[in-house]
Amino acid sequence: MDENGAGGAGTAPKTCARRGDIAGQIVLVLQGGGALGAYQAGVYEALHDAGIEPDWVIGTSIGAVNGAIIAGNPPGARLDRLREFWSRVAATGSASAGWLPALDDWWRRASIFLQGIPAFFTPSPYAWWALGTPLGREHAAFYTTQPLRETLDRLVDFDYLNTQAVRLTVGAVHVAQARMRYFTNRDERMNVEHVMASAAFPPGFPSVQLDGESYWDGGIYSNTPLEAVLDDRPRRSSVIFAVQLWPANGREPESIVEAMVRQRDIQYSSRAQSHLERQKQIHRLRHVIRELEQYIAEPQRDSQAVRDLLAWGCGTTMRVIELDAPSFGNDDLHKDIDFSPAGIERRRAAGYEDTRRMIERAPWQEAMDPMEGIAVYRAGPGV
């Protein structure tokens, strides 16, 4: 098998199967959300099975981890590496041999809090000190993420990643300056530290040092990196699969626990809809500027000042395909640490099925209003 995942001589690469149906670059946008990220693995699996491979993956937190595994392997190896990651982080074991699911769930969560997940994070010995004890920036956390570093080193080929066969961007927030920064292999050589920084969720995980500065999980600042795609330069027409793990819409809570769950959903959905509305206005203005060019007389149009103004216009189109992870009846405040094998598989299967239906719908083939720069397509029941 070659590096593109094709079979032997005379076998066409699977990645070409549906690519011709999509005009522009294919972008995969992945939110953060811990165990909820299994949904993203299902989304990618469905895309892969349809022969749709991304040109650019951008992620935060668990989205950065999934994204690094996708971008850091040739197409033929990506699914195996993703499956291995989610198999490694699955929290197995049972307190009741399956007879009491509620007890098993409690036992599993307690084990994660007390022992961590061997392939992801483990308790830090420094956490036994008083919470106010200065430990240094590399130890100021309840857990150590050295196991995740070792897992990523095993599952991500950073030499391949830096060939830029697929662009990878990960979001992290500068701890001292509260400033979001996106690291991308288009502009610099990336390594495991960049992915670790994007997944350094405090106070559970310690900050990660990049160029002598401390960075935390970008999700605490902006968990939906969609805006980085829509603001990218140079602008390119794109089909963007935006995978949302936290529901922006939900019912009004009637208990304290429900209020806490809804608060987290709102916090980590990160104003995705308002970002889209703002970007739609900006892209419409760019299209208006493009159209105004034909009404400017040629002598004035050739002046440097007018050319500079017209440069703000463009005719690129952004088709945003929203894939929203579903809520399940037993979801609770700890749903993002539901690393049970059943929970992982349930979310993976949901991601696969939602994406399969959207691929059958193929909204990127629909006509767009020439004055609009962004079109949004949302999956719905039965779509």
Contacts in CASP RR format, 6 or more apart in sequence:
PFRMAT RR
TARGET T0000
AUTHOR 0000-0000-0000
METHOD contacts of the structure
MODEL  1
MDENGAGGAGTAPKTCARRGDIAGQIVLVLQGGGALGAYQAGVYEALHDA
GIEPDWVIGTSIGAVNGAIIAGNPPGARLDRLREFWSRVAATGSASAGWL
PALDDWWRRASIFLQGIPAFFTPSPYAWWALGTPLGREHAAFYTTQPLRE
TLDRLVDFDYLNTQAVRLTVGAVHVAQARMRYFTNRDERMNVEHVMASAA
FPPGFPSVQLDGESYWDGGIYSNTPLEAVLDDRPRRSSVIFAVQLWPANG
REPESIVEAMVRQRDIQYSSRAQSHLERQKQIHRLRHVIRELEQYIAEPQ
RDSQAVRDLLAWGCGTTMRVIELDAPSFGNDDLHKDIDFSPAGIERRRAA
GYEDTRRMIERAPWQEAMDPMEGIAVYRAGPGV
1 7 0 8 1.000
1 8 0 8 1.000
1 76 0 8 1.000
2 8 0 8 1.000
3 74 0 8 1.000
3 160 0 8 1.000
4 13 0 8 1.000
4 15 0 8 1.000
4 74 0 8 1.000
4 75 0 8 1.000
4 76 0 8 1.000
5 13 0 8 1.000
5 14 0 8 1.000
5 15 0 8 1.000
5 74 0 8 1.000
5 75 0 8 1.000
5 76 0 8 1.000
5 77 0 8 1.000
6 12 0 8 1.000
6 13 0 8 1.000
6 14 0 8 1.000
7 13 0 8 1.000
13 75 0 8 1.000
14 48 0 8 1.000
14 51 0 8 1.000
14 75 0 8 1.000
14 76 0 8 1.000
15 51 0 8 1.000
15 52 0 8 1.000
15 53 0 8 1.000
15 75 0 8 1.000
16 51 0 8 1.000
17 50 0 8 1.000
17 51 0 8 1.000
18 50 0 8 1.000
18 51 0 8 1.000
18 52 0 8 1.000
18 359 0 8 1.000
19 26 0 8 1.000
19 51 0 8 1.000
19 52 0 8 1.000
19 53 0 8 1.000
21 362 0 8 1.000
21 364 0 8 1.000
21 365 0 8 1.000
22 52 0 8 1.000
22 239 0 8 1.000
22 364 0 8 1.000
23 237 0 8 1.000
23 239 0 8 1.000
23 364 0 8 1.000
24 236 0 8 1.000
24 237 0 8 1.000
24 238 0 8 1.000
24 239 0 8 1.000
25 55 0 8 1.000
25 56 0 8 1.000
25 236 0 8 1.000
25 237 0 8 1.000
25 238 0 8 1.000
25 239 0 8 1.000
26 52 0 8 1.000
26 53 0 8 1.000
26 54 0 8 1.000
26 55 0 8 1.000
26 56 0 8 1.000
26 238 0 8 1.000
26 239 0 8 1.000
26 241 0 8 1.000
27 54 0 8 1.000
27 55 0 8 1.000
27 56 0 8 1.000
27 57 0 8 1.000
27 58 0 8 1.000
27 229 0 8 1.000
27 238 0 8 1.000
27 239 0 8 1.000
27 240 0 8 1.000
27 241 0 8 1.000
28 43 0 8 1.000
28 44 0 8 1.000
28 47 0 8 1.000
28 54 0 8 1.000
28 56 0 8 1.000
28 57 0 8 1.000
28 58 0 8 1.000
28 67 0 8 1.000
28 70 0 8 1.000
28 240 0 8 1.000
28 241 0 8 1.000
28 243 0 8 1.000
29 58 0 8 1.000
29 59 0 8 1.000
29 224 0 8 1.000
29 225 0 8 1.000
29 226 0 8 1.000
29 229 0 8 1.000
29 240 0 8 1.000
29 241 0 8 1.000
29 242 0 8 1.000
29 243 0 8 1.000
30 37 0 8 1.000
30 40 0 8 1.000
30 57 0 8 1.000
30 58 0 8 1.000
30 59 0 8 1.000
30 60 0 8 1.000
30 62 0 8 1.000
30 63 0 8 1.000
30 64 0 8 1.000
30 66 0 8 1.000
30 67 0 8 1.000
30 225 0 8 1.000
30 243 0 8 1.000
31 59 0 8 1.000
31 60 0 8 1.000
31 61 0 8 1.000
31 63 0 8 1.000
31 223 0 8 1.000
31 224 0 8 1.000
31 225 0 8 1.000
31 243 0 8 1.000
31 244 0 8 1.000
31 245 0 8 1.000
31 246 0 8 1.000
31 268 0 8 1.000
31 270 0 8 1.000
32 59 0 8 1.000
32 60 0 8 1.000
32 61 0 8 1.000
32 62 0 8 1.000
32 63 0 8 1.000
32 64 0 8 1.000
32 217 0 8 1.000
32 219 0 8 1.000
32 223 0 8 1.000
32 245 0 8 1.000
32 268 0 8 1.000
33 61 0 8 1.000
33 62 0 8 1.000
33 63 0 8 1.000
33 223 0 8 1.000
33 245 0 8 1.000
33 246 0 8 1.000
33 268 0 8 1.000
33 336 0 8 1.000
34 61 0 8 1.000
34 62 0 8 1.000
34 245 0 8 1.000
34 336 0 8 1.000
34 337 0 8 1.000
35 62 0 8 1.000
35 89 0 8 1.000
35 335 0 8 1.000
35 336 0 8 1.000
35 337 0 8 1.000
35 338 0 8 1.000
35 339 0 8 1.000
35 343 0 8 1.000
35 344 0 8 1.000
35 347 0 8 1.000
36 62 0 8 1.000
36 245 0 8 1.000
36 246 0 8 1.000
36 325 0 8 1.000
36 335 0 8 1.000
36 336 0 8 1.000
36 347 0 8 1.000
37 62 0 8 1.000
37 63 0 8 1.000
37 66 0 8 1.000
37 245 0 8 1.000
37 325 0 8 1.000
37 347 0 8 1.000
38 86 0 8 1.000
38 343 0 8 1.000
38 344 0 8 1.000
38 345 0 8 1.000
38 347 0 8 1.000
38 348 0 8 1.000
39 243 0 8 1.000
39 245 0 8 1.000
39 325 0 8 1.000
39 347 0 8 1.000
39 348 0 8 1.000
39 350 0 8 1.000
39 351 0 8 1.000
40 62 0 8 1.000
40 63 0 8 1.000
40 66 0 8 1.000
40 243 0 8 1.000
40 245 0 8 1.000
40 351 0 8 1.000
41 66 0 8 1.000
41 82 0 8 1.000
41 83 0 8 1.000
41 86 0 8 1.000
41 348 0 8 1.000
42 347 0 8 1.000
42 348 0 8 1.000
42 349 0 8 1.000
42 350 0 8 1.000
42 351 0 8 1.000
42 352 0 8 1.000
42 355 0 8 1.000
43 241 0 8 1.000
43 243 0 8 1.000
43 323 0 8 1.000
43 351 0 8 1.000
43 352 0 8 1.000
43 354 0 8 1.000
43 355 0 8 1.000
44 66 0 8 1.000
44 70 0 8 1.000
44 78 0 8 1.000
44 79 0 8 1.000
44 82 0 8 1.000
45 79 0 8 1.000
45 82 0 8 1.000
45 348 0 8 1.000
45 352 0 8 1.000
46 351 0 8 1.000
46 352 0 8 1.000
46 353 0 8 1.000
46 354 0 8 1.000
46 355 0 8 1.000
46 356 0 8 1.000
46 359 0 8 1.000
47 53 0 8 1.000
47 54 0 8 1.000
47 241 0 8 1.000
47 355 0 8 1.000
47 359 0 8 1.000
48 75 0 8 1.000
48 78 0 8 1.000
48 79 0 8 1.000
49 356 0 8 1.000
50 356 0 8 1.000
50 359 0 8 1.000
52 359 0 8 1.000
53 75 0 8 1.000
53 166 0 8 1.000
54 70 0 8 1.000
54 71 0 8 1.000
54 166 0 8 1.000
54 241 0 8 1.000
55 166 0 8 1.000
55 167 0 8 1.000
56 166 0 8 1.000
56 167 0 8 1.000
56 168 0 8 1.000
56 169 0 8 1.000
56 229 0 8 1.000
57 67 0 8 1.000
57 70 0 8 1.000
57 71 0 8 1.000
57 166 0 8 1.000
57 167 0 8 1.000
57 168 0 8 1.000
57 169 0 8 1.000
58 168 0 8 1.000
58 169 0 8 1.000
58 170 0 8 1.000
58 171 0 8 1.000
58 182 0 8 1.000
58 225 0 8 1.000
58 228 0 8 1.000
58 229 0 8 1.000
59 66 0 8 1.000
59 67 0 8 1.000
59 169 0 8 1.000
59 170 0 8 1.000
59 171 0 8 1.000
59 198 0 8 1.000
59 225 0 8 1.000
60 170 0 8 1.000
60 171 0 8 1.000
60 198 0 8 1.000
60 217 0 8 1.000
60 218 0 8 1.000
60 219 0 8 1.000
60 222 0 8 1.000
60 223 0 8 1.000
60 224 0 8 1.000
60 225 0 8 1.000
61 198 0 8 1.000
61 199 0 8 1.000
61 201 0 8 1.000
61 217 0 8 1.000
61 218 0 8 1.000
61 219 0 8 1.000
61 223 0 8 1.000
62 199 0 8 1.000
63 198 0 8 1.000
64 170 0 8 1.000
64 171 0 8 1.000
64 195 0 8 1.000
64 198 0 8 1.000
64 199 0 8 1.000
65 85 0 8 1.000
65 148 0 8 1.000
65 152 0 8 1.000
65 195 0 8 1.000
65 199 0 8 1.000
66 82 0 8 1.000
66 85 0 8 1.000
67 168 0 8 1.000
67 170 0 8 1.000
68 152 0 8 1.000
68 156 0 8 1.000
68 161 0 8 1.000
68 168 0 8 1.000
68 170 0 8 1.000
68 195 0 8 1.000
69 78 0 8 1.000
69 81 0 8 1.000
69 82 0 8 1.000
69 85 0 8 1.000
69 155 0 8 1.000
69 156 0 8 1.000
70 78 0 8 1.000
70 82 0 8 1.000
70 166 0 8 1.000
71 161 0 8 1.000
71 165 0 8 1.000
71 166 0 8 1.000
71 167 0 8 1.000
71 168 0 8 1.000
71 185 0 8 1.000
72 156 0 8 1.000
72 157 0 8 1.000
72 158 0 8 1.000
72 160 0 8 1.000
72 161 0 8 1.000
72 166 0 8 1.000
72 168 0 8 1.000
73 81 0 8 1.000
73 155 0 8 1.000
73 156 0 8 1.000
73 157 0 8 1.000
73 160 0 8 1.000
74 160 0 8 1.000
74 165 0 8 1.000
81 155 0 8 1.000
81 156 0 8 1.000
84 155 0 8 1.000
85 119 0 8 1.000
85 151 0 8 1.000
85 155 0 8 1.000
86 344 0 8 1.000
86 348 0 8 1.000
88 119 0 8 1.000
88 120 0 8 1.000
88 151 0 8 1.000
89 117 0 8 1.000
89 119 0 8 1.000
89 120 0 8 1.000
89 151 0 8 1.000
89 339 0 8 1.000
89 344 0 8 1.000
90 339 0 8 1.000
90 340 0 8 1.000
90 341 0 8 1.000
90 344 0 8 1.000
91 108 0 8 1.000
91 111 0 8 1.000
91 112 0 8 1.000
91 117 0 8 1.000
91 339 0 8 1.000
91 340 0 8 1.000
91 341 0 8 1.000
92 341 0 8 1.000
93 104 0 8 1.000
93 107 0 8 1.000
93 108 0 8 1.000
94 104 0 8 1.000
94 107 0 8 1.000
95 103 0 8 1.000
95 104 0 8 1.000
95 106 0 8 1.000
95 107 0 8 1.000
96 103 0 8 1.000
96 104 0 8 1.000
96 107 0 8 1.000
98 104 0 8 1.000
104 340 0 8 1.000
105 338 0 8 1.000
105 340 0 8 1.000
108 339 0 8 1.000
108 340 0 8 1.000
109 334 0 8 1.000
109 337 0 8 1.000
112 337 0 8 1.000
112 339 0 8 1.000
114 123 0 8 1.000
115 122 0 8 1.000
115 123 0 8 1.000
116 122 0 8 1.000
116 123 0 8 1.000
116 143 0 8 1.000
117 147 0 8 1.000
117 339 0 8 1.000
118 147 0 8 1.000
119 147 0 8 1.000
119 148 0 8 1.000
119 150 0 8 1.000
119 151 0 8 1.000
120 145 0 8 1.000
120 147 0 8 1.000
120 148 0 8 1.000
120 151 0 8 1.000
121 143 0 8 1.000
121 144 0 8 1.000
121 145 0 8 1.000
121 147 0 8 1.000
121 148 0 8 1.000
121 204 0 8 1.000
121 205 0 8 1.000
122 143 0 8 1.000
122 144 0 8 1.000
122 146 0 8 1.000
122 147 0 8 1.000
123 142 0 8 1.000
123 143 0 8 1.000
123 144 0 8 1.000
124 139 0 8 1.000
124 141 0 8 1.000
124 142 0 8 1.000
124 143 0 8 1.000
124 144 0 8 1.000
124 206 0 8 1.000
126 135 0 8 1.000
126 139 0 8 1.000
126 140 0 8 1.000
127 141 0 8 1.000
127 142 0 8 1.000
127 143 0 8 1.000
129 135 0 8 1.000
137 175 0 8 1.000
137 206 0 8 1.000
137 207 0 8 1.000
137 209 0 8 1.000
137 214 0 8 1.000
138 206 0 8 1.000
138 207 0 8 1.000
138 209 0 8 1.000
139 206 0 8 1.000
140 203 0 8 1.000
140 206 0 8 1.000
140 207 0 8 1.000
141 202 0 8 1.000
141 203 0 8 1.000
141 204 0 8 1.000
141 205 0 8 1.000
141 206 0 8 1.000
142 203 0 8 1.000
142 204 0 8 1.000
143 204 0 8 1.000
143 205 0 8 1.000
144 206 0 8 1.000
145 196 0 8 1.000
145 199 0 8 1.000
145 200 0 8 1.000
145 205 0 8 1.000
145 206 0 8 1.000
148 196 0 8 1.000
148 199 0 8 1.000
149 192 0 8 1.000
149 196 0 8 1.000
152 192 0 8 1.000
152 195 0 8 1.000
152 196 0 8 1.000
153 192 0 8 1.000
156 192 0 8 1.000
156 195 0 8 1.000
158 190 0 8 1.000
158 191 0 8 1.000
158 192 0 8 1.000
161 168 0 8 1.000
161 185 0 8 1.000
161 190 0 8 1.000
162 185 0 8 1.000
162 189 0 8 1.000
162 190 0 8 1.000
164 185 0 8 1.000
164 186 0 8 1.000
167 184 0 8 1.000
167 185 0 8 1.000
167 186 0 8 1.000
168 184 0 8 1.000
168 185 0 8 1.000
168 190 0 8 1.000
169 182 0 8 1.000
169 183 0 8 1.000
169 184 0 8 1.000
169 185 0 8 1.000
169 186 0 8 1.000
169 225 0 8 1.000
169 228 0 8 1.000
170 182 0 8 1.000
170 183 0 8 1.000
170 184 0 8 1.000
170 190 0 8 1.000
170 194 0 8 1.000
170 195 0 8 1.000
170 197 0 8 1.000
170 198 0 8 1.000
171 180 0 8 1.000
171 181 0 8 1.000
171 182 0 8 1.000
171 183 0 8 1.000
171 197 0 8 1.000
171 198 0 8 1.000
171 218 0 8 1.000
171 219 0 8 1.000
171 225 0 8 1.000
171 228 0 8 1.000
172 180 0 8 1.000
172 181 0 8 1.000
172 183 0 8 1.000
172 194 0 8 1.000
172 197 0 8 1.000
172 198 0 8 1.000
172 200 0 8 1.000
172 208 0 8 1.000
172 210 0 8 1.000
172 215 0 8 1.000
172 216 0 8 1.000
172 217 0 8 1.000
172 218 0 8 1.000
173 179 0 8 1.000
173 180 0 8 1.000
173 181 0 8 1.000
173 215 0 8 1.000
173 216 0 8 1.000
173 217 0 8 1.000
173 218 0 8 1.000
173 219 0 8 1.000
173 220 0 8 1.000
173 221 0 8 1.000
174 180 0 8 1.000
174 181 0 8 1.000
174 213 0 8 1.000
174 214 0 8 1.000
174 215 0 8 1.000
175 207 0 8 1.000
175 213 0 8 1.000
175 214 0 8 1.000
175 215 0 8 1.000
175 216 0 8 1.000
176 213 0 8 1.000
176 214 0 8 1.000
178 221 0 8 1.000
180 218 0 8 1.000
180 221 0 8 1.000
180 222 0 8 1.000
181 215 0 8 1.000
182 225 0 8 1.000
182 228 0 8 1.000
183 190 0 8 1.000
183 194 0 8 1.000
183 197 0 8 1.000
183 198 0 8 1.000
183 210 0 8 1.000
184 190 0 8 1.000
193 208 0 8 1.000
193 209 0 8 1.000
193 210 0 8 1.000
194 210 0 8 1.000
196 208 0 8 1.000
197 207 0 8 1.000
197 208 0 8 1.000
197 210 0 8 1.000
197 215 0 8 1.000
197 216 0 8 1.000
197 217 0 8 1.000
198 215 0 8 1.000
198 217 0 8 1.000
198 218 0 8 1.000
199 205 0 8 1.000
199 217 0 8 1.000
200 206 0 8 1.000
200 207 0 8 1.000
200 208 0 8 1.000
200 215 0 8 1.000
200 216 0 8 1.000
200 217 0 8 1.000
201 216 0 8 1.000
201 217 0 8 1.000
201 219 0 8 1.000
201 220 0 8 1.000
202 216 0 8 1.000
202 217 0 8 1.000
202 220 0 8 1.000
205 217 0 8 1.000
207 214 0 8 1.000
207 215 0 8 1.000
207 216 0 8 1.000
208 214 0 8 1.000
208 215 0 8 1.000
209 215 0 8 1.000
219 268 0 8 1.000
219 270 0 8 1.000
222 270 0 8 1.000
223 246 0 8 1.000
223 267 0 8 1.000
223 268 0 8 1.000
223 269 0 8 1.000
223 270 0 8 1.000
224 242 0 8 1.000
224 244 0 8 1.000
224 269 0 8 1.000
224 270 0 8 1.000
224 271 0 8 1.000
224 272 0 8 1.000
224 275 0 8 1.000
226 240 0 8 1.000
226 242 0 8 1.000
226 272 0 8 1.000
226 275 0 8 1.000
226 276 0 8 1.000
226 320 0 8 1.000
227 275 0 8 1.000
227 279 0 8 1.000
229 238 0 8 1.000
229 240 0 8 1.000
229 318 0 8 1.000
230 275 0 8 1.000
230 279 0 8 1.000
230 282 0 8 1.000
230 283 0 8 1.000
230 318 0 8 1.000
230 374 0 8 1.000
231 279 0 8 1.000
235 314 0 8 1.000
235 316 0 8 1.000
236 316 0 8 1.000
237 315 0 8 1.000
237 316 0 8 1.000
237 317 0 8 1.000
237 318 0 8 1.000
238 316 0 8 1.000
238 317 0 8 1.000
238 318 0 8 1.000
238 319 0 8 1.000
239 319 0 8 1.000
239 321 0 8 1.000
239 364 0 8 1.000
240 318 0 8 1.000
240 319 0 8 1.000
240 320 0 8 1.000
240 321 0 8 1.000
241 321 0 8 1.000
241 323 0 8 1.000
241 355 0 8 1.000
242 272 0 8 1.000
242 320 0 8 1.000
242 321 0 8 1.000
242 322 0 8 1.000
242 323 0 8 1.000
243 323 0 8 1.000
243 325 0 8 1.000
244 269 0 8 1.000
244 272 0 8 1.000
244 322 0 8 1.000
244 323 0 8 1.000
244 324 0 8 1.000
244 325 0 8 1.000
245 268 0 8 1.000
245 325 0 8 1.000
246 264 0 8 1.000
246 265 0 8 1.000
246 267 0 8 1.000
246 268 0 8 1.000
246 269 0 8 1.000
246 270 0 8 1.000
246 325 0 8 1.000
247 265 0 8 1.000
247 269 0 8 1.000
247 324 0 8 1.000
247 325 0 8 1.000
247 327 0 8 1.000
248 265 0 8 1.000
248 266 0 8 1.000
248 269 0 8 1.000
248 272 0 8 1.000
248 273 0 8 1.000
248 324 0 8 1.000
250 262 0 8 1.000
250 265 0 8 1.000
250 327 0 8 1.000
252 262 0 8 1.000
253 259 0 8 1.000
253 261 0 8 1.000
253 262 0 8 1.000
257 332 0 8 1.000
257 333 0 8 1.000
260 333 0 8 1.000
261 331 0 8 1.000
261 332 0 8 1.000
261 333 0 8 1.000
261 335 0 8 1.000
264 333 0 8 1.000
276 320 0 8 1.000
276 374 0 8 1.000
276 376 0 8 1.000
279 318 0 8 1.000
279 374 0 8 1.000
280 372 0 8 1.000
280 373 0 8 1.000
280 374 0 8 1.000
280 376 0 8 1.000
283 316 0 8 1.000
283 318 0 8 1.000
283 372 0 8 1.000
283 373 0 8 1.000
283 374 0 8 1.000
284 371 0 8 1.000
284 372 0 8 1.000
284 373 0 8 1.000
285 312 0 8 1.000
285 313 0 8 1.000
286 312 0 8 1.000
286 313 0 8 1.000
286 314 0 8 1.000
286 315 0 8 1.000
286 316 0 8 1.000
286 373 0 8 1.000
287 313 0 8 1.000
287 314 0 8 1.000
287 315 0 8 1.000
287 370 0 8 1.000
287 371 0 8 1.000
287 372 0 8 1.000
287 373 0 8 1.000
288 371 0 8 1.000
289 309 0 8 1.000
289 310 0 8 1.000
289 312 0 8 1.000
289 313 0 8 1.000
289 314 0 8 1.000
290 310 0 8 1.000
290 313 0 8 1.000
290 314 0 8 1.000
290 315 0 8 1.000
291 371 0 8 1.000
292 310 0 8 1.000
293 301 0 8 1.000
293 310 0 8 1.000
296 306 0 8 1.000
296 310 0 8 1.000
300 306 0 8 1.000
301 307 0 8 1.000
301 310 0 8 1.000
315 373 0 8 1.000
316 373 0 8 1.000
317 368 0 8 1.000
317 373 0 8 1.000
317 374 0 8 1.000
317 375 0 8 1.000
318 373 0 8 1.000
318 374 0 8 1.000
318 375 0 8 1.000
319 363 0 8 1.000
319 364 0 8 1.000
319 368 0 8 1.000
319 374 0 8 1.000
319 375 0 8 1.000
319 377 0 8 1.000
320 374 0 8 1.000
320 375 0 8 1.000
320 376 0 8 1.000
320 377 0 8 1.000
321 358 0 8 1.000
321 363 0 8 1.000
321 364 0 8 1.000
321 377 0 8 1.000
322 376 0 8 1.000
322 377 0 8 1.000
322 378 0 8 1.000
322 379 0 8 1.000
323 351 0 8 1.000
323 354 0 8 1.000
323 355 0 8 1.000
323 358 0 8 1.000
323 379 0 8 1.000
324 354 0 8 1.000
324 378 0 8 1.000
324 379 0 8 1.000
325 347 0 8 1.000
325 350 0 8 1.000
325 351 0 8 1.000
326 350 0 8 1.000
326 354 0 8 1.000
328 335 0 8 1.000
328 346 0 8 1.000
338 344 0 8 1.000
354 379 0 8 1.000
357 379 0 8 1.000
357 382 0 8 1.000
357 383 0 8 1.000
358 377 0 8 1.000
358 379 0 8 1.000
358 383 0 8 1.000
361 377 0 8 1.000
361 383 0 8 1.000
363 375 0 8 1.000
363 377 0 8 1.000
366 375 0 8 1.000
366 377 0 8 1.000
368 375 0 8 1.000
369 375 0 8 1.000
END
